[in-house]
Amino acid sequence: MMHMTFYWSTEVTLLIDAWKTTSWTSYSLTLLACLIVPAFYQYLEGLRVRLKIASSAGKAASSDPNETPLLRAKLAGAGGKFSVVKLAGAVIFAVNSAIGYLLMLAVMSYNGGVFVAIVLGLAIGYLFFRGGDEDVSVAVDNPCACA
């Protein structure tokens, strides 16, 4: 039976039927996973933002085609519409979106411990990977924690 309100129990089914906790040990390991995965989510999001900052800084620095190094011009492509940096950003965005939706579904298990672990993991990941000296001049296109 699916819970429709928050509950506090060591017995939880998370994401798939095979991921069931029945003891304190399995519940603790589940909460540890629910702490690590959101921190990794924040790491990837920080990586994507830094990639976007580096890409926009590279465009500003390479406005003169005579001063563009050969390798940078080769990676940027002819029109700059499809580049390795954009492809990497898209892949990171896709993986991060999948992780975000899985985290949302895990929270929808309505287990209080899982909810707290995910929120703490997001906060810890933000503190270590995104809370530093980011360039705030670059607008982040999607500040949502789940996308």
N, CA and C of each residue as an Amber inpcrd file, in Angstrom:
protein
   441
   0.8360000  -1.1840000   0.0000000   0.0000000   0.0000000   0.0000000
   0.8800000   1.2460000   0.0000000   0.4820000   2.2160000  -0.7810000
   1.2400000   3.4560000  -0.8600000   0.7340000   4.4410000   0.1860000
   1.6760000   5.0510000   0.9030000   1.3300000   6.0540000   1.9040000
   0.9970000   7.3720000   1.2210000   0.0480000   8.0880000   1.7850000
  -0.3410000   9.3870000   1.2520000  -0.0130000  10.5180000   2.2140000
   0.5890000  10.1860000   3.3470000   1.0540000  11.1800000   4.3120000
   2.4430000  10.7500000   4.7810000   3.1840000  11.6960000   5.3580000
   4.5110000  11.3500000   5.8440000   4.4130000  10.3650000   7.0040000
   5.3190000   9.4200000   7.0210000   5.3760000   8.4420000   8.0990000
   6.8360000   8.2030000   8.4520000   7.0580000   7.7590000   9.6560000
   8.4140000   7.4930000  10.1460000   8.5060000   6.0080000  10.4440000
   9.1890000   5.2980000   9.5770000   9.3380000   3.8620000   9.7550000
  10.6190000   3.4130000   9.0650000  11.1620000   2.3060000   9.5210000
  12.3440000   1.7460000   8.8600000  11.9550000   0.8720000   7.6790000
  10.6840000   0.6590000   7.4850000  10.2180000  -0.1360000   6.3530000
   9.7250000   0.8010000   5.2580000  10.4610000   0.8090000   4.1540000
  10.1110000   1.6740000   3.0400000  10.4490000   0.9620000   1.7350000
   9.6210000   1.1950000   0.7280000   9.9100000   0.7260000  -0.6220000
  10.2840000   1.9590000  -1.4300000  11.4900000   1.9390000  -1.9910000
  12.0050000   3.1250000  -2.6680000  12.2090000   2.8440000  -4.1520000
  11.4980000   3.5540000  -4.9860000  11.6120000   3.5640000  -6.4400000
  11.1930000   2.2660000  -7.1290000  11.6850000   1.1230000  -6.6930000
  11.3300000  -0.1570000  -7.3180000  10.9610000  -1.1600000  -6.2230000
  10.2260000  -2.1890000  -6.5950000   9.7800000  -3.1810000  -5.6150000
  10.9350000  -3.9250000  -4.9590000  12.0450000  -4.0590000  -5.6730000
  13.1850000  -4.7930000  -5.1200000  13.9250000  -3.9970000  -4.0470000
  13.7190000  -2.6860000  -3.9860000  14.4180000  -1.8430000  -3.0070000
  13.5150000  -1.6420000  -1.7980000  13.4690000  -2.6400000  -0.9620000
  12.6760000  -2.5840000   0.2670000  13.6150000  -2.6790000   1.4570000
  13.3310000  -1.8810000   2.4640000  14.1270000  -1.9560000   3.6860000
  13.3010000  -2.6600000   4.7490000  13.9510000  -3.5630000   5.4580000
  13.2520000  -4.3070000   6.5090000  13.9790000  -4.2280000   7.8400000
  15.2070000  -3.7290000   7.8330000  15.9760000  -3.6550000   9.0760000
  16.6250000  -2.2750000   9.1800000  17.1940000  -1.9940000  10.3320000
  17.8880000  -0.7280000  10.5310000  19.0900000  -0.6130000   9.5980000
  19.7550000  -1.7190000   9.3650000  20.9270000  -1.6970000   8.4900000
  20.5470000  -1.3060000   7.0690000  19.5550000  -1.9690000   6.5110000
  19.1450000  -1.6380000   5.1360000  18.5570000  -0.2340000   5.0590000
  17.8430000   0.1860000   6.0940000  17.2820000   1.5420000   6.1190000
  18.4000000   2.5840000   6.2060000  19.4120000   2.3120000   7.0150000
  20.5420000   3.2460000   7.1360000  21.3070000   3.3640000   5.8240000
  21.5190000   2.2550000   5.1430000  22.1950000   2.2850000   3.8450000
  21.3570000   3.0250000   2.8010000  20.0500000   2.8580000   2.8680000
  19.1550000   3.5870000   1.9740000  19.2370000   5.0820000   2.2240000
  19.2480000   5.4690000   3.5060000  19.3560000   6.8960000   3.8330000
  20.7060000   7.4490000   3.4100000  21.7530000   6.6530000   3.5120000
  23.0710000   7.0870000   3.0530000  23.0480000   7.3220000   1.5400000
  22.4130000   6.4190000   0.8020000  22.2820000   6.6100000  -0.6480000
  21.4550000   7.8570000  -0.9460000  20.4200000   8.0820000  -0.1330000
  19.5720000   9.2640000  -0.3180000  20.2980000  10.5450000   0.0910000
  21.4150000  10.4460000   0.7450000  22.2380000  11.5970000   1.0910000
  23.3060000  11.8490000   0.0220000  23.8560000  10.7810000  -0.5430000
  24.9460000  10.8980000  -1.5150000  24.4410000  11.3060000  -2.8980000
  23.3310000  10.7400000  -3.3380000  22.8400000  11.0220000  -4.6890000
  22.4730000  12.4950000  -4.8790000  21.7690000  13.1560000  -3.9360000
  21.5100000  14.5900000  -4.1400000  22.7770000  15.4430000  -4.1070000
  23.7620000  15.0330000  -3.3220000  25.0330000  15.7640000  -3.3250000
  25.6990000  15.6320000  -4.6950000  25.6450000  14.4460000  -5.2880000
  26.1630000  14.2410000  -6.6380000  25.3730000  15.0600000  -7.6520000
  24.0700000  15.1780000  -7.4570000  23.2170000  16.0170000  -8.3040000
  23.7160000  17.4580000  -8.2830000  24.0190000  17.9630000  -7.0890000
  24.5110000  19.3410000  -6.9730000  25.9000000  19.4850000  -7.6110000
  26.7240000  18.4610000  -7.4940000  28.0380000  18.4780000  -8.1380000
  27.8860000  18.6080000  -9.6530000  27.0010000  17.7880000 -10.2370000
  26.7950000  17.8480000 -11.6830000  26.2090000  19.1880000 -12.1050000
  25.3060000  19.7350000 -11.3120000  24.7240000  21.0290000 -11.6480000
  25.7870000  22.1220000 -11.5980000  26.6590000  22.0780000 -10.6030000
  27.7630000  23.0290000 -10.5300000  28.7070000  22.8800000 -11.7070000
  28.9510000  21.6390000 -12.1150000  29.7990000  21.3820000 -13.2760000
  29.1680000  21.9530000 -14.5390000  27.8750000  21.7830000 -14.6800000
  27.1720000  22.3100000 -15.8470000  27.2220000  23.8410000 -15.8810000
  27.0380000  24.4680000 -14.7200000  27.0870000  25.9350000 -14.6590000
  28.5030000  26.4320000 -14.9660000  29.5240000  25.7720000 -14.4150000
  30.9050000  26.1770000 -14.7070000  31.2280000  25.9840000 -16.1830000
  30.6940000  24.9250000 -16.7890000  30.8890000  24.6920000 -18.2160000
  30.2360000  25.8080000 -19.0260000  29.0650000  26.2270000 -18.5980000
  28.3660000  27.3140000 -19.2820000  29.1280000  28.6310000 -19.1250000
  29.6760000  28.8690000 -17.9340000  30.4640000  30.0870000 -17.7050000
  31.7160000  30.0700000 -18.5770000  32.3950000  28.9280000 -18.6110000
  33.6110000  28.8170000 -19.4310000  33.2790000  28.9770000 -20.9070000
  32.1460000  28.4500000 -21.3380000  31.7440000  28.5660000 -22.7340000
  31.4550000  30.0120000 -23.1010000  30.7390000  30.7270000 -22.2260000
  30.4350000  32.1280000 -22.5270000  31.6830000  32.9930000 -22.4240000
  32.6030000  32.6670000 -21.5190000  33.8600000  33.4030000 -21.4300000
  34.7230000  33.1320000 -22.6540000  34.6790000  31.9090000 -23.1610000
  35.4350000  31.5640000 -24.3620000  34.9060000  32.2920000 -25.5820000
  33.5810000  32.4770000 -25.6500000  33.0020000  33.2100000 -26.7740000
  33.4210000  34.6740000 -26.7320000  33.4140000  35.2410000 -25.5170000
  33.7970000  36.6460000 -25.3950000  35.2790000  36.8400000 -25.7100000
  36.1020000  35.8830000 -25.3000000  37.5460000  36.0000000 -25.5230000
  37.9200000  35.7340000 -26.9710000  37.1160000  34.9430000 -27.6700000
  37.4840000  34.5630000 -29.0340000  36.6340000  35.2860000 -30.0740000
  36.3100000  36.5420000 -29.8290000  35.4990000  37.2750000 -30.7880000
  36.2860000  37.5930000 -32.0580000  37.5970000  37.7240000 -31.9540000
  38.4280000  37.9830000 -33.1180000  38.9080000  36.6500000 -33.6890000
  38.4630000  36.2770000 -34.9040000  38.8520000  34.9690000 -35.4460000
  40.3440000  34.8440000 -35.7180000  41.0480000  35.9670000 -35.8570000
  42.4900000  35.8930000 -36.1000000  43.2530000  35.5000000 -34.8480000
  42.6720000  35.7100000 -33.6750000  43.3540000  35.3780000 -32.4300000
  42.8540000  34.0780000 -31.8200000  41.9270000  33.3820000 -32.4700000
  41.3870000  32.1320000 -31.9580000  42.3680000  31.0020000 -32.2420000
  42.7660000  30.2800000 -31.2200000  43.6460000  29.1290000 -31.4720000
  42.9550000  28.1070000 -32.3650000  43.7520000  27.3660000 -33.1130000
  43.2120000  26.4120000 -34.0670000  42.3340000  25.3690000 -33.3890000
  42.7530000  24.8700000 -32.2340000  41.9900000  23.8290000 -31.5550000
  40.6420000  24.3560000 -31.0890000  40.6120000  25.5590000 -30.5370000
  39.3490000  26.1170000 -30.0590000  38.3970000  26.3340000 -31.2330000
  38.9090000  26.8020000 -32.3630000  38.0670000  26.9990000 -33.5390000
  37.5380000  25.6590000 -34.0440000  38.3520000  24.6190000 -33.9660000
  37.9290000  23.2920000 -34.4120000  36.8280000  22.7450000 -33.5120000
  36.9610000  22.9240000 -32.1830000  35.9580000  22.4190000 -31.2520000
  34.6660000  23.2150000 -31.3180000  34.7500000  24.4940000 -31.5940000
  33.5630000  25.3350000 -31.6250000  32.7090000  25.0690000 -32.8540000
  33.2810000  24.5040000 -33.8840000  32.5280000  24.2340000 -35.0930000
  32.4350000  25.4810000 -35.9480000  31.8430000  25.3280000 -37.1040000
  31.8010000  26.4440000 -38.0420000  30.8860000  27.5510000 -37.5340000
  29.6350000  27.2250000 -37.2250000  28.7080000  28.2450000 -36.7760000
  28.5920000  28.2980000 -35.2710000  29.1850000  27.3940000 -34.5810000
  29.0790000  27.3590000 -33.1360000  27.7330000  26.8270000 -32.6580000
  26.9120000  26.3730000 -33.5970000  25.5900000  25.8750000 -33.2190000
  25.7030000  24.5290000 -32.5090000  26.5380000  23.6500000 -33.0330000
  26.7770000  22.3580000 -32.4130000  28.2440000  22.2880000 -32.0300000
  28.5160000  22.1950000 -30.7470000  29.9040000  22.1250000 -30.3050000
  30.0290000  21.0370000 -29.2460000  31.2560000  20.6770000 -28.9690000
  31.5220000  19.6620000 -27.9530000  31.0680000  20.1550000 -26.5880000
  31.2590000  21.4490000 -26.3250000  30.8630000  22.0140000 -25.0330000
  29.3470000  21.9670000 -24.8710000  28.6160000  22.3100000 -25.9330000
  27.1540000  22.2540000 -25.8710000  26.6690000  20.8180000 -25.7150000
  27.3180000  19.8940000 -26.4030000  26.9410000  18.4900000 -26.2830000
  27.1890000  17.9940000 -24.8620000  28.3310000  18.3460000 -24.2910000
  28.6290000  17.9450000 -22.9090000  27.6170000  18.5610000 -21.9470000
  27.2680000  19.8180000 -22.1690000  26.2610000  20.4630000 -21.3330000
  24.9130000  19.7810000 -21.4400000  24.5480000  19.3650000 -22.6460000
  23.2770000  18.6740000 -22.8440000  23.2640000  17.3120000 -22.1630000
  24.3840000  16.5900000 -22.2330000  24.4650000  15.2760000 -21.5810000
  24.3820000  15.4380000 -20.0660000  25.1080000  16.4160000 -19.5350000
  25.0570000  16.6580000 -18.0920000  23.6470000  17.0610000 -17.6810000
  22.9850000  17.8920000 -18.4790000  21.6200000  18.2990000 -18.1740000
  20.6810000  17.1010000 -18.1710000  20.8310000  16.1950000 -19.1420000
  19.9680000  15.0190000 -19.2240000  20.1570000  14.1030000 -18.0200000
  21.4150000  13.8500000 -17.6670000  21.6870000  12.9930000 -16.5010000
  21.1580000  13.6550000 -15.2350000  21.3640000  14.9540000 -15.1230000
  20.9020000  15.6720000 -13.9410000  19.3850000  15.6870000 -13.8700000
  18.7110000  15.8130000 -14.9970000  17.2490000  15.7780000 -15.0030000
  16.7450000  14.4170000 -14.5450000  17.3680000  13.3560000 -15.0320000
  16.9620000  12.0090000 -14.6160000  17.1630000  11.8210000 -13.1190000
  18.3010000  12.2650000 -12.6080000  18.5570000  12.1500000 -11.1690000
  17.5420000  12.9770000 -10.3920000  17.2430000  14.1710000 -10.8710000
  16.2710000  15.0260000 -10.1920000  14.8980000  14.3900000 -10.1130000
  14.4460000  13.7880000 -11.2080000  13.1420000  13.1260000 -11.1880000
  13.1440000  11.8920000 -10.2890000  14.2440000  11.1600000 -10.2620000
  14.3280000  10.0130000  -9.3550000  14.3040000  10.4620000  -7.8920000
  14.9650000  11.5770000  -7.6030000  14.9160000  12.1190000  -6.2420000
  13.4970000  12.5430000  -5.8760000  12.8070000  13.1510000  -6.8250000
  11.4230000  13.5420000  -6.5780000  10.5470000  12.3160000  -6.2960000
  10.7460000  11.2580000  -7.0590000   9.9710000  10.0380000  -6.8250000
  10.3260000   9.4010000  -5.4860000  11.5870000   9.5010000  -5.0830000
  11.9820000   8.9660000  -3.7830000  11.3100000   9.7480000  -2.6590000
  11.2250000  11.0560000  -2.7950000  10.5300000  11.8680000  -1.7880000
   9.0610000  11.4850000  -1.7400000   8.5060000  11.1000000  -2.8910000
   7.0940000  10.7200000  -2.9350000   6.8150000   9.3710000  -2.2830000
   7.8470000   8.7380000  -1.7370000   7.5990000   7.5580000  -0.9040000
   6.9880000   7.9810000   0.4300000   7.0570000   9.2640000   0.7440000
   6.5020000   9.8740000   1.9530000   7.1420000   9.3590000   3.2340000
   8.3380000   8.8110000   3.1410000   9.0540000   8.4160000   4.3390000
   9.8110000   9.6280000   4.8590000   9.6420000   9.9450000   6.1230000
  10.2620000  11.1320000   6.7000000  11.7730000  11.0950000   6.6520000
  12.3690000   9.9570000   6.9130000  13.8220000   9.8260000   6.8820000
  14.3790000  10.0320000   5.4910000  13.7060000   9.5010000   4.4960000
  14.1330000   9.6690000   3.1090000  14.0470000  11.1420000   2.7220000
  12.9710000  11.8010000   3.1110000  12.8000000  13.2170000   2.8100000
  13.9150000  14.0430000   3.4380000  14.1820000  13.8160000   4.7110000
  15.2280000  14.5740000   5.4150000  16.5980000  14.2950000   4.8070000
  16.8810000  13.0380000   4.4740000  18.1780000  12.6830000   3.8850000
  18.3760000  13.3690000   2.5310000  17.3330000  13.4310000   1.7150000
  17.4520000  14.0600000   0.4030000  17.6480000  15.5640000   0.5390000
  16.8920000  16.1930000   1.4230000  17.0470000  17.6380000   1.6180000
  18.4330000  17.9520000   2.1810000  18.9000000  17.1550000   3.1360000
  20.2490000  17.3600000   3.6660000  21.3180000  17.1240000   2.5960000
  21.1270000  16.1200000   1.7710000  22.0680000  15.8530000   0.6810000
  22.1300000  17.0020000  -0.3080000  20.9680000  17.5900000  -0.6230000
  20.9530000  18.7540000  -1.5030000  21.6830000  19.9320000  -0.8710000
  21.4490000  20.1430000   0.4270000  22.0990000  21.2590000   1.1200000
  23.6100000  21.0480000   1.2220000  24.0200000  19.8360000   1.5550000
  25.4510000  19.5370000   1.6590000  26.1240000  19.6640000   0.2980000
  25.4820000  19.1440000  -0.7420000  26.0330000  19.2630000  -2.0890000
  26.1290000  20.7060000  -2.5320000  25.1360000  21.5150000  -2.2060000
  25.1890000  22.9270000  -2.5610000  26.3180000  23.6250000  -1.8150000
  26.4650000  23.2890000  -0.5420000  27.5140000  23.8980000   0.2710000
  28.9000000  23.5870000  -0.2870000  29.1470000  22.3350000  -0.6450000
  30.4790000  21.9350000  -1.0990000  30.7410000  22.2280000  -2.5710000
  29.7180000  22.1170000  -3.4240000  29.9620000  22.1820000  -4.8570000
  29.4230000  23.4290000  -5.5390000  28.4910000  24.1450000  -4.9120000
  27.8950000  25.2840000  -5.6000000  27.8330000  26.5320000  -4.7480000
  28.1380000  26.4710000  -3.4930000  27.9950000  27.6220000  -2.6240000
  29.1880000  28.5520000  -2.6200000  30.1760000  28.2710000  -3.4320000
  31.4140000  29.0490000  -3.4200000  31.3340000  30.2890000  -4.2670000
  32.3950000  30.5240000  -4.9700000  32.5520000  31.7490000  -5.7290000
  32.0840000  31.5830000  -7.1660000  30.7940000  31.3890000  -7.3510000
  30.2500000  31.2880000  -8.6950000  30.1230000  32.6740000  -9.2980000
  30.2390000  32.7300000 -10.6010000  30.0260000  33.9910000 -11.3050000
  28.5170000  34.1870000 -11.4450000  27.9840000  35.1690000 -10.7370000
  26.5430000  35.3690000 -10.7390000  26.0750000  36.1440000 -11.9530000
  26.9910000  36.5830000 -12.8250000  26.5780000  37.3050000 -14.0220000
  25.9580000  36.3760000 -15.0530000  26.2280000  35.0680000 -14.9550000
  25.6330000  34.1230000 -15.8800000  24.2960000  33.6780000 -15.3120000
  23.2570000  33.8560000 -16.0750000  21.9240000  33.4720000 -15.6130000
  21.7740000  31.9730000 -15.7570000  21.3750000  31.3240000 -14.6890000
  21.1140000  29.8960000 -14.7290000  19.7270000  29.7210000 -15.3260000
  19.6320000  28.8860000 -16.3540000  18.3790000  28.7840000 -17.0770000
  17.2920000  28.0500000 -16.3150000  17.6520000  27.2290000 -15.3160000
  16.6350000  26.5080000 -14.5660000  17.1090000  26.3040000 -13.1390000
  16.6760000  27.1360000 -12.1930000  17.1520000  27.0250000 -10.8290000
  16.4110000  25.9610000 -10.0130000  15.4790000  25.2490000 -10.6070000
  14.6950000  24.2500000  -9.8770000  15.5970000  23.1040000  -9.4020000
  15.3190000  22.5900000  -8.2230000  16.1430000  21.5130000  -7.6700000
  15.8490000  20.1840000  -8.3350000  14.7680000  20.0770000  -9.1080000
  14.3920000  18.8030000  -9.6970000  14.5320000  18.7630000 -11.2090000
  15.0980000  19.7620000 -11.7930000  15.1950000  19.7370000 -13.2570000
  16.5970000  20.0300000 -13.6420000
